């Protein structure tokens, strides 16, 4: 993520406000406590693209740090997975570590971070879904989704406005290939008609197109995650199409 200069410059923390701004300020050394309770300040209507980029990056690190502790221990695999998924440059690892460690040690709950993200990207649910997919990648670093991690991710999903069916679909993307249910990935029932299946597939492609991530100005890593998710949607549709002789 190539925006650490903006993050540790601190000015964005003053504009950002809310729990994410407070976390940023505590790392950057700027006083943003007066904004701690003012998360109405960070909305889709008022946040600039630059502030959104900073908010999203800080949210990913903060939620990733909290997730790494969800099963009771932060493992090297999880930290390495974070660096791999989000491609932290070598020269920025120290800055990343400052934010990650502060978020991990902070007594503030993850719910506040998630709620602020939900408000900021309320008109872009796809962005929040992609953030969840990134967190799933961290959780699955050891090859297992632990019950506490599952609960954590489901709670964030609910805060983001997704229902349990949505969450189960998100989780299915991260099952082993052999265990992956193509119908669940497509978000449809197995008895759906061919015509409705095609409509659902087209809708899913529109909603998950990487151009939406690009339009939000989010880090390149999330464009890659969006491309990977799109590939899984296409693969699931191909499997079902062949099964049905379409």
C-alpha positions as protocol buffer text, in pm:
chain_id: "A"
residue {
  index: 1
  type: UNK
  ca { x: 0 y: 0 z: 0 }
}
residue {
  index: 2
  type: UNK
  ca { x: 173 y: 309 z: -124 }
}
residue {
  index: 3
  type: UNK
  ca { x: 3 y: 572 z: 89 }
}
residue {
  index: 4
  type: UNK
  ca { x: 198 y: 553 z: 414 }
}
residue {
  index: 5
  type: UNK
  ca { x: 332 y: 903 z: 365 }
}
residue {
  index: 6
  type: UNK
  ca { x: -24 y: 1036 z: 381 }
}
residue {
  index: 7
  type: UNK
  ca { x: -106 y: 814 z: 675 }
}
residue {
  index: 8
  type: UNK
  ca { x: 186 y: 904 z: 897 }
}
residue {
  index: 9
  type: UNK
  ca { x: 174 y: 1265 z: 788 }
}
residue {
  index: 10
  type: UNK
  ca { x: -116 y: 1287 z: 1029 }
}
residue {
  index: 11
  type: UNK
  ca { x: -321 y: 1550 z: 847 }
}
residue {
  index: 12
  type: UNK
  ca { x: -560 y: 1286 z: 716 }
}
residue {
  index: 13
  type: UNK
  ca { x: -619 y: 1171 z: 1072 }
}
residue {
  index: 14
  type: UNK
  ca { x: -753 y: 1513 z: 1162 }
}
residue {
  index: 15
  type: UNK
  ca { x: -989 y: 1502 z: 864 }
}
residue {
  index: 16
  type: UNK
  ca { x: -1086 y: 1140 z: 918 }
}
residue {
  index: 17
  type: UNK
  ca { x: -1202 y: 1155 z: 1278 }
}
residue {
  index: 18
  type: UNK
  ca { x: -1376 y: 872 z: 1458 }
}
residue {
  index: 19
  type: UNK
  ca { x: -1196 y: 568 z: 1600 }
}
residue {
  index: 20
  type: UNK
  ca { x: -985 y: 527 z: 1285 }
}
residue {
  index: 21
  type: UNK
  ca { x: -868 y: 887 z: 1309 }
}
residue {
  index: 22
  type: UNK
  ca { x: -789 y: 839 z: 1677 }
}
residue {
  index: 23
  type: UNK
  ca { x: -583 y: 529 z: 1598 }
}
residue {
  index: 24
  type: UNK
  ca { x: -401 y: 713 z: 1322 }
}
residue {
  index: 25
  type: UNK
  ca { x: -338 y: 1011 z: 1545 }
}
residue {
  index: 26
  type: UNK
  ca { x: -198 y: 794 z: 1822 }
}
residue {
  index: 27
  type: UNK
  ca { x: 58 y: 655 z: 1578 }
}
residue {
  index: 28
  type: UNK
  ca { x: 134 y: 978 z: 1395 }
}
residue {
  index: 29
  type: UNK
  ca { x: 162 y: 1176 z: 1717 }
}
residue {
  index: 30
  type: UNK
  ca { x: -117 y: 1422 z: 1643 }
}
residue {
  index: 31
  type: UNK
  ca { x: -405 y: 1509 z: 1870 }
}
residue {
  index: 32
  type: UNK
  ca { x: -729 y: 1378 z: 1724 }
}
residue {
  index: 33
  type: UNK
  ca { x: -904 y: 1271 z: 2043 }
}
residue {
  index: 34
  type: UNK
  ca { x: -1165 y: 1543 z: 2007 }
}
residue {
  index: 35
  type: UNK
  ca { x: -1284 y: 1363 z: 1696 }
}
residue {
  index: 36
  type: UNK
  ca { x: -1297 y: 1020 z: 1864 }
}
residue {
  index: 37
  type: UNK
  ca { x: -1675 y: 1023 z: 1908 }
}
residue {
  index: 38
  type: UNK
  ca { x: -1748 y: 1213 z: 1590 }
}
residue {
  index: 39
  type: UNK
  ca { x: -1774 y: 931 z: 1340 }
}
residue {
  index: 40
  type: UNK
  ca { x: -2064 y: 1105 z: 1169 }
}
residue {
  index: 41
  type: UNK
  ca { x: -1785 y: 1326 z: 1034 }
}
residue {
  index: 42
  type: UNK
  ca { x: -1660 y: 1044 z: 811 }
}
residue {
  index: 43
  type: UNK
  ca { x: -1934 y: 976 z: 559 }
}
residue {
  index: 44
  type: UNK
  ca { x: -1961 y: 906 z: 190 }
}
residue {
  index: 45
  type: UNK
  ca { x: -2087 y: 1258 z: 136 }
}
residue {
  index: 46
  type: UNK
  ca { x: -1799 y: 1444 z: 298 }
}
residue {
  index: 47
  type: UNK
  ca { x: -1492 y: 1223 z: 275 }
}
residue {
  index: 48
  type: UNK
  ca { x: -1247 y: 1298 z: -3 }
}
residue {
  index: 49
  type: UNK
  ca { x: -1093 y: 1020 z: -207 }
}
residue {
  index: 50
  type: UNK
  ca { x: -761 y: 1076 z: -32 }
}
residue {
  index: 51
  type: UNK
  ca { x: -916 y: 1046 z: 314 }
}
residue {
  index: 52
  type: UNK
  ca { x: -1110 y: 737 z: 203 }
}
residue {
  index: 53
  type: UNK
  ca { x: -786 y: 575 z: 91 }
}
residue {
  index: 54
  type: UNK
  ca { x: -626 y: 645 z: 426 }
}
residue {
  index: 55
  type: UNK
  ca { x: -936 y: 532 z: 615 }
}
residue {
  index: 56
  type: UNK
  ca { x: -958 y: 209 z: 420 }
}
residue {
  index: 57
  type: UNK
  ca { x: -591 y: 126 z: 469 }
}
residue {
  index: 58
  type: UNK
  ca { x: -602 y: 201 z: 841 }
}
residue {
  index: 59
  type: UNK
  ca { x: -922 y: -4 z: 871 }
}
residue {
  index: 60
  type: UNK
  ca { x: -762 y: -302 z: 697 }
}
residue {
  index: 61
  type: UNK
  ca { x: -462 y: -290 z: 931 }
}
residue {
  index: 62
  type: UNK
  ca { x: -673 y: -233 z: 1244 }
}
residue {
  index: 63
  type: UNK
  ca { x: -928 y: -503 z: 1165 }
}
residue {
  index: 64
  type: UNK
  ca { x: -652 y: -738 z: 1051 }
}
residue {
  index: 65
  type: UNK
  ca { x: -465 y: -685 z: 1378 }
}
residue {
  index: 66
  type: UNK
  ca { x: -779 y: -751 z: 1583 }
}
residue {
  index: 67
  type: UNK
  ca { x: -854 y: -1058 z: 1370 }
}
residue {
  index: 68
  type: UNK
  ca { x: -506 y: -1196 z: 1431 }
}
residue {
  index: 69
  type: UNK
  ca { x: -585 y: -1194 z: 1803 }
}
residue {
  index: 70
  type: UNK
  ca { x: -935 y: -1340 z: 1764 }
}
residue {
  index: 71
  type: UNK
  ca { x: -818 y: -1698 z: 1819 }
}
residue {
  index: 72
  type: UNK
  ca { x: -610 y: -1592 z: 2120 }
}
residue {
  index: 73
  type: UNK
  ca { x: -265 y: -1569 z: 1961 }
}
residue {
  index: 74
  type: UNK
  ca { x: -103 y: -1367 z: 1685 }
}
residue {
  index: 75
  type: UNK
  ca { x: 96 y: -1612 z: 1471 }
}
residue {
  index: 76
  type: UNK
  ca { x: 381 y: -1537 z: 1234 }
}
residue {
  index: 77
  type: UNK
  ca { x: 174 y: -1700 z: 958 }
}
residue {
  index: 78
  type: UNK
  ca { x: -101 y: -1443 z: 1007 }
}
residue {
  index: 79
  type: UNK
  ca { x: 137 y: -1148 z: 1003 }
}
residue {
  index: 80
  type: UNK
  ca { x: 314 y: -1287 z: 697 }
}
residue {
  index: 81
  type: UNK
  ca { x: -22 y: -1347 z: 528 }
}
residue {
  index: 82
  type: UNK
  ca { x: -116 y: -987 z: 589 }
}
residue {
  index: 83
  type: UNK
  ca { x: 206 y: -864 z: 434 }
}
residue {
  index: 84
  type: UNK
  ca { x: 160 y: -1100 z: 141 }
}
residue {
  index: 85
  type: UNK
  ca { x: -206 y: -1019 z: 72 }
}
residue {
  index: 86
  type: UNK
  ca { x: -157 y: -645 z: 103 }
}
residue {
  index: 87
  type: UNK
  ca { x: 198 y: -635 z: -32 }
}
residue {
  index: 88
  type: UNK
  ca { x: 359 y: -415 z: 231 }
}
residue {
  index: 89
  type: UNK
  ca { x: 680 y: -280 z: 72 }
}
residue {
  index: 90
  type: UNK
  ca { x: 999 y: -361 z: 263 }
}
residue {
  index: 91
  type: UNK
  ca { x: 1070 y: 6 z: 320 }
}
residue {
  index: 92
  type: UNK
  ca { x: 724 y: 53 z: 474 }
}
residue {
  index: 93
  type: UNK
  ca { x: 720 y: -250 z: 705 }
}
residue {
  index: 94
  type: UNK
  ca { x: 825 y: -43 z: 1005 }
}
residue {
  index: 95
  type: UNK
  ca { x: 537 y: 200 z: 950 }
}
residue {
  index: 96
  type: UNK
  ca { x: 295 y: -89 z: 900 }
}
residue {
  index: 97
  type: UNK
  ca { x: 420 y: -246 z: 1224 }
}
residue {
  index: 98
  type: UNK
  ca { x: 350 y: 77 z: 1417 }
}
residue {
  index: 99
  type: UNK
  ca { x: -14 y: 79 z: 1312 }
}
residue {
  index: 100
  type: UNK
  ca { x: -59 y: -298 z: 1344 }
}
residue {
  index: 101
  type: UNK
  ca { x: 93 y: -316 z: 1692 }
}
residue {
  index: 102
  type: UNK
  ca { x: -101 y: -13 z: 1818 }
}
residue {
  index: 103
  type: UNK
  ca { x: -428 y: -156 z: 1687 }
}
residue {
  index: 104
  type: UNK
  ca { x: -351 y: -499 z: 1832 }
}
residue {
  index: 105
  type: UNK
  ca { x: -274 y: -355 z: 2177 }
}
residue {
  index: 106
  type: UNK
  ca { x: -552 y: -97 z: 2174 }
}
residue {
  index: 107
  type: UNK
  ca { x: -838 y: -180 z: 2408 }
}
residue {
  index: 108
  type: UNK
  ca { x: -1086 y: -22 z: 2166 }
}
residue {
  index: 109
  type: UNK
  ca { x: -1316 y: -279 z: 2013 }
}
residue {
  index: 110
  type: UNK
  ca { x: -1309 y: -366 z: 1646 }
}
residue {
  index: 111
  type: UNK
  ca { x: -1680 y: -278 z: 1617 }
}
residue {
  index: 112
  type: UNK
  ca { x: -1606 y: 95 z: 1614 }
}
residue {
  index: 113
  type: UNK
  ca { x: -1363 y: 57 z: 1324 }
}
residue {
  index: 114
  type: UNK
  ca { x: -1614 y: -155 z: 1132 }
}
residue {
  index: 115
  type: UNK
  ca { x: -1898 y: 92 z: 1190 }
}
residue {
  index: 116
  type: UNK
  ca { x: -1688 y: 381 z: 1063 }
}
residue {
  index: 117
  type: UNK
  ca { x: -1601 y: 187 z: 747 }
}
residue {
  index: 118
  type: UNK
  ca { x: -1969 y: 103 z: 704 }
}
residue {
  index: 119
  type: UNK
  ca { x: -2064 y: 471 z: 718 }
}
residue {
  index: 120
  type: UNK
  ca { x: -1787 y: 583 z: 488 }
}
residue {
  index: 121
  type: UNK
  ca { x: -1859 y: 324 z: 221 }
}
residue {
  index: 122
  type: UNK
  ca { x: -2235 y: 293 z: 272 }
}
residue {
  index: 123
  type: UNK
  ca { x: -2301 y: 339 z: -101 }
}
residue {
  index: 124
  type: UNK
  ca { x: -2021 y: 97 z: -198 }
}
residue {
  index: 125
  type: UNK
  ca { x: -2099 y: -240 z: -35 }
}
residue {
  index: 126
  type: UNK
  ca { x: -1860 y: -402 z: -281 }
}
residue {
  index: 127
  type: UNK
  ca { x: -1570 y: -226 z: -110 }
}
residue {
  index: 128
  type: UNK
  ca { x: -1672 y: -370 z: 226 }
}
residue {
  index: 129
  type: UNK
  ca { x: -1711 y: -715 z: 74 }
}
residue {
  index: 130
  type: UNK
  ca { x: -1358 y: -695 z: -67 }
}
residue {
  index: 131
  type: UNK
  ca { x: -1226 y: -591 z: 273 }
}
residue {
  index: 132
  type: UNK
  ca { x: -1390 y: -901 z: 421 }
}
residue {
  index: 133
  type: UNK
  ca { x: -1227 y: -1120 z: 157 }
}
residue {
  index: 134
  type: UNK
  ca { x: -889 y: -976 z: 253 }
}
residue {
  index: 135
  type: UNK
  ca { x: -957 y: -1055 z: 619 }
}
residue {
  index: 136
  type: UNK
  ca { x: -1060 y: -1409 z: 527 }
}
residue {
  index: 137
  type: UNK
  ca { x: -724 y: -1454 z: 355 }
}
residue {
  index: 138
  type: UNK
  ca { x: -549 y: -1357 z: 680 }
}
residue {
  index: 139
  type: UNK
  ca { x: -771 y: -1582 z: 891 }
}
residue {
  index: 140
  type: UNK
  ca { x: -704 y: -1878 z: 663 }
}
residue {
  index: 141
  type: UNK
  ca { x: -326 y: -1831 z: 675 }
}
residue {
  index: 142
  type: UNK
  ca { x: -293 y: -2143 z: 894 }
}
residue {
  index: 143
  type: UNK
  ca { x: -535 y: -2338 z: 676 }
}
residue {
  index: 144
  type: UNK
  ca { x: -818 y: -2330 z: 932 }
}
residue {
  index: 145
  type: UNK
  ca { x: -1096 y: -2084 z: 1007 }
}
residue {
  index: 146
  type: UNK
  ca { x: -1117 y: -2103 z: 1386 }
}
residue {
  index: 147
  type: UNK
  ca { x: -1459 y: -2060 z: 1551 }
}
residue {
  index: 148
  type: UNK
  ca { x: -1355 y: -1731 z: 1713 }
}
residue {
  index: 149
  type: UNK
  ca { x: -1231 y: -1602 z: 1378 }
}
residue {
  index: 150
  type: UNK
  ca { x: -1557 y: -1710 z: 1217 }
}
residue {
  index: 151
  type: UNK
  ca { x: -1756 y: -1522 z: 1482 }
}
residue {
  index: 152
  type: UNK
  ca { x: -1537 y: -1213 z: 1441 }
}
residue {
  index: 153
  type: UNK
  ca { x: -1579 y: -1207 z: 1063 }
}
residue {
  index: 154
  type: UNK
  ca { x: -1952 y: -1273 z: 1080 }
}
residue {
  index: 155
  type: UNK
  ca { x: -1994 y: -982 z: 1325 }
}
residue {
  index: 156
  type: UNK
  ca { x: -1804 y: -747 z: 1094 }
}
residue {
  index: 157
  type: UNK
  ca { x: -2012 y: -869 z: 802 }
}
residue {
  index: 158
  type: UNK
  ca { x: -2329 y: -789 z: 996 }
}
residue {
  index: 159
  type: UNK
  ca { x: -2202 y: -442 z: 1086 }
}
residue {
  index: 160
  type: UNK
  ca { x: -2134 y: -387 z: 716 }
}
residue {
  index: 161
  type: UNK
  ca { x: -2500 y: -461 z: 650 }
}
residue {
  index: 162
  type: UNK
  ca { x: -2469 y: -812 z: 505 }
}
residue {
  index: 163
  type: UNK
  ca { x: -2701 y: -1093 z: 613 }
}
residue {
  index: 164
  type: UNK
  ca { x: -2605 y: -1448 z: 712 }
}
residue {
  index: 165
  type: UNK
  ca { x: -2666 y: -1578 z: 359 }
}
residue {
  index: 166
  type: UNK
  ca { x: -2425 y: -1316 z: 223 }
}
residue {
  index: 167
  type: UNK
  ca { x: -2166 y: -1414 z: 483 }
}
residue {
  index: 168
  type: UNK
  ca { x: -2194 y: -1783 z: 401 }
}
residue {
  index: 169
  type: UNK
  ca { x: -2138 y: -1695 z: 35 }
}
residue {
  index: 170
  type: UNK
  ca { x: -1828 y: -1490 z: 121 }
}
residue {
  index: 171
  type: UNK
  ca { x: -1691 y: -1772 z: 333 }
}
residue {
  index: 172
  type: UNK
  ca { x: -1747 y: -2025 z: 54 }
}
residue {
  index: 173
  type: UNK
  ca { x: -1493 y: -1842 z: -164 }
}
residue {
  index: 174
  type: UNK
  ca { x: -1225 y: -1943 z: 85 }
}
residue {
  index: 175
  type: UNK
  ca { x: -1314 y: -2311 z: 117 }
}
residue {
  index: 176
  type: UNK
  ca { x: -1084 y: -2562 z: -43 }
}
residue {
  index: 177
  type: UNK
  ca { x: -1151 y: -2602 z: -414 }
}
residue {
  index: 178
  type: UNK
  ca { x: -1297 y: -2950 z: -369 }
}
residue {
  index: 179
  type: UNK
  ca { x: -1531 y: -2830 z: -94 }
}
residue {
  index: 180
  type: UNK
  ca { x: -1641 y: -2517 z: -276 }
}
residue {
  index: 181
  type: UNK
  ca { x: -2015 y: -2515 z: -358 }
}
residue {
  index: 182
  type: UNK
  ca { x: -2062 y: -2336 z: -693 }
}
residue {
  index: 183
  type: UNK
  ca { x: -2424 y: -2252 z: -615 }
}
residue {
  index: 184
  type: UNK
  ca { x: -2327 y: -2092 z: -285 }
}
residue {
  index: 185
  type: UNK
  ca { x: -2057 y: -1884 z: -456 }
}
residue {
  index: 186
  type: UNK
  ca { x: -2319 y: -1765 z: -704 }
}
residue {
  index: 187
  type: UNK
  ca { x: -2561 y: -1694 z: -419 }
}
residue {
  index: 188
  type: UNK
  ca { x: -2843 y: -1903 z: -568 }
}
residue {
  index: 189
  type: UNK
  ca { x: -3039 y: -2218 z: -482 }
}
residue {
  index: 190
  type: UNK
  ca { x: -2957 y: -2541 z: -661 }
}
residue {
  index: 191
  type: UNK
  ca { x: -3308 y: -2560 z: -807 }
}
residue {
  index: 192
  type: UNK
  ca { x: -3291 y: -2218 z: -973 }
}
residue {
  index: 193
  type: UNK
  ca { x: -3403 y: -2206 z: -1336 }
}
residue {
  index: 194
  type: UNK
  ca { x: -3144 y: -2166 z: -1610 }
}
residue {
  index: 195
  type: UNK
  ca { x: -3282 y: -1824 z: -1702 }
}
residue {
  index: 196
  type: UNK
  ca { x: -3275 y: -1695 z: -1344 }
}
residue {
  index: 197
  type: UNK
  ca { x: -2928 y: -1844 z: -1302 }
}
residue {
  index: 198
  type: UNK
  ca { x: -2803 y: -1640 z: -1598 }
}
residue {
  index: 199
  type: UNK
  ca { x: -2960 y: -1324 z: -1454 }
}
residue {
  index: 200
  type: UNK
  ca { x: -2807 y: -1384 z: -1111 }
}
residue {
  index: 201
  type: UNK
  ca { x: -2467 y: -1449 z: -1267 }
}
residue {
  index: 202
  type: UNK
  ca { x: -2477 y: -1129 z: -1475 }
}
residue {
  index: 203
  type: UNK
  ca { x: -2581 y: -930 z: -1169 }
}
residue {
  index: 204
  type: UNK
  ca { x: -2295 y: -1077 z: -965 }
}
residue {
  index: 205
  type: UNK
  ca { x: -2046 y: -990 z: -1239 }
}
residue {
  index: 206
  type: UNK
  ca { x: -2170 y: -630 z: -1249 }
}
residue {
  index: 207
  type: UNK
  ca { x: -2152 y: -597 z: -872 }
}
residue {
  index: 208
  type: UNK
  ca { x: -1806 y: -748 z: -843 }
}
residue {
  index: 209
  type: UNK
  ca { x: -1628 y: -588 z: -1135 }
}
residue {
  index: 210
  type: UNK
  ca { x: -1280 y: -463 z: -1038 }
}
residue {
  index: 211
  type: UNK
  ca { x: -1359 y: -128 z: -1199 }
}
residue {
  index: 212
  type: UNK
  ca { x: -1567 y: -49 z: -891 }
}
residue {
  index: 213
  type: UNK
  ca { x: -1261 y: -91 z: -672 }
}
residue {
  index: 214
  type: UNK
  ca { x: -1057 y: 125 z: -910 }
}
residue {
  index: 215
  type: UNK
  ca { x: -1327 y: 393 z: -906 }
}
residue {
  index: 216
  type: UNK
  ca { x: -1301 y: 415 z: -527 }
}
residue {
  index: 217
  type: UNK
  ca { x: -927 y: 478 z: -558 }
}
residue {
  index: 218
  type: UNK
  ca { x: -845 y: 187 z: -327 }
}
residue {
  index: 219
  type: UNK
  ca { x: -500 y: 26 z: -309 }
}
residue {
  index: 220
  type: UNK
  ca { x: -395 y: -194 z: -602 }
}
residue {
  index: 221
  type: UNK
  ca { x: -401 y: -500 z: -376 }
}
residue {
  index: 222
  type: UNK
  ca { x: -779 y: -483 z: -371 }
}
residue {
  index: 223
  type: UNK
  ca { x: -800 y: -472 z: -747 }
}
residue {
  index: 224
  type: UNK
  ca { x: -611 y: -802 z: -743 }
}
residue {
  index: 225
  type: UNK
  ca { x: -846 y: -945 z: -478 }
}
residue {
  index: 226
  type: UNK
  ca { x: -1144 y: -836 z: -689 }
}
residue {
  index: 227
  type: UNK
  ca { x: -994 y: -1007 z: -995 }
}
residue {
  index: 228
  type: UNK
  ca { x: -942 y: -1329 z: -797 }
}
residue {
  index: 229
  type: UNK
  ca { x: -1299 y: -1320 z: -671 }
}
residue {
  index: 230
  type: UNK
  ca { x: -1431 y: -1260 z: -1022 }
}
residue {
  index: 231
  type: UNK
  ca { x: -1235 y: -1562 z: -1142 }
}
residue {
  index: 232
  type: UNK
  ca { x: -1402 y: -1779 z: -875 }
}
residue {
  index: 233
  type: UNK
  ca { x: -1746 y: -1652 z: -979 }
}
residue {
  index: 234
  type: UNK
  ca { x: -1673 y: -1734 z: -1343 }
}
residue {
  index: 235
  type: UNK
  ca { x: -1538 y: -2078 z: -1249 }
}
residue {
  index: 236
  type: UNK
  ca { x: -1848 y: -2154 z: -1040 }
}
residue {
  index: 237
  type: UNK
  ca { x: -2075 y: -2051 z: -1327 }
}
residue {
  index: 238
  type: UNK
  ca { x: -1877 y: -2268 z: -1569 }
}
residue {
  index: 239
  type: UNK
  ca { x: -1917 y: -2570 z: -1340 }
}
residue {
  index: 240
  type: UNK
  ca { x: -2293 y: -2522 z: -1305 }
}
residue {
  index: 241
  type: UNK
  ca { x: -2334 y: -2452 z: -1677 }
}
residue {
  index: 242
  type: UNK
  ca { x: -2159 y: -2777 z: -1768 }
}
residue {
  index: 243
  type: UNK
  ca { x: -2361 y: -2972 z: -1513 }
}
residue {
  index: 244
  type: UNK
  ca { x: -2682 y: -2838 z: -1668 }
}
residue {
  index: 245
  type: UNK
  ca { x: -2568 y: -2873 z: -2028 }
}
residue {
  index: 246
  type: UNK
  ca { x: -2615 y: -2501 z: -2088 }
}
